[in-house]
């Protein structure tokens, strides 16, 4: 899963202006999130990366309007 996490963090850093410190803080949360998805049966790395990017956006920008939090 390290490959997925590294891919998500590097892609997010290219998309947004975030400090390295912010990415390191988010890494732990992202690791837990990806591990949870994997333990629930999601093993497709492409899909995990997409979910991870959405999670990073939510961490950075806050929840989107109308999001249920599920």
C-alpha distance (Angstrom), angle and dihedral (degrees) to the residues before:
residue distance angle dihedral
X1 . . .
X2 3.80 . .
X3 3.80 88.8 .
X4 3.80 91.5 56.3
X5 3.80 92.8 46.3
X6 3.81 92.7 48.5
X7 3.81 90.4 47.8
X8 3.80 92.4 50.5
X9 3.80 93.8 47.7
X10 3.80 94.7 46.7
X11 3.81 92.6 46.2
X12 3.79 92.1 47.4
X13 3.80 91.0 48.9
X14 3.81 89.7 53.9
X15 3.81 91.6 48.9
X16 3.80 97.5 45.6
X17 3.76 137.6 35.3
X18 3.81 99.7 -115.5
X19 3.77 130.5 152.8
X20 3.78 120.8 -115.9
X21 3.80 89.1 -117.8
X22 3.79 90.9 57.2
X23 3.79 90.8 51.6
X24 3.79 91.9 50.7
X25 3.80 90.6 50.4
X26 3.80 90.6 49.6
X27 3.82 92.9 47.0
X28 3.80 93.1 76.1
X29 3.80 92.7 49.7
X30 3.80 90.9 45.7
X31 3.81 91.6 50.0
X32 3.80 90.8 53.5
X33 3.81 91.2 46.8
X34 3.82 94.4 49.4
X35 3.81 91.6 44.3
X36 3.80 89.6 52.3
X37 3.80 91.6 51.6
X38 3.79 91.5 47.1
X39 3.80 92.5 49.2
X40 3.81 88.0 51.6
X41 3.80 88.9 58.2
X42 3.81 104.1 -92.4
X43 3.79 107.5 132.5
X44 3.80 103.5 150.7
X45 3.81 103.8 115.8
X46 3.81 93.9 -154.4
X47 3.79 91.6 53.5
X48 3.82 92.1 44.2
X49 3.81 89.2 52.8
X50 3.81 91.6 51.8
X51 3.80 91.3 48.5
X52 3.79 89.6 45.9
X53 3.80 92.5 52.9
X54 3.79 90.8 50.0
X55 3.81 89.1 49.8
X56 3.81 91.6 50.0
X57 3.79 90.7 50.2
X58 3.79 89.7 52.3
X59 3.81 91.6 48.8
X60 3.80 91.6 48.8
X61 3.82 100.7 38.4
X62 3.79 102.6 23.2
X63 3.80 126.0 -117.6
X64 3.77 118.0 -36.7
X65 3.77 117.6 -111.7
X66 3.77 111.7 -88.2
X67 3.81 93.4 18.1
X68 3.76 112.1 144.9
X69 3.81 95.1 -153.6
X70 3.78 92.3 -122.8
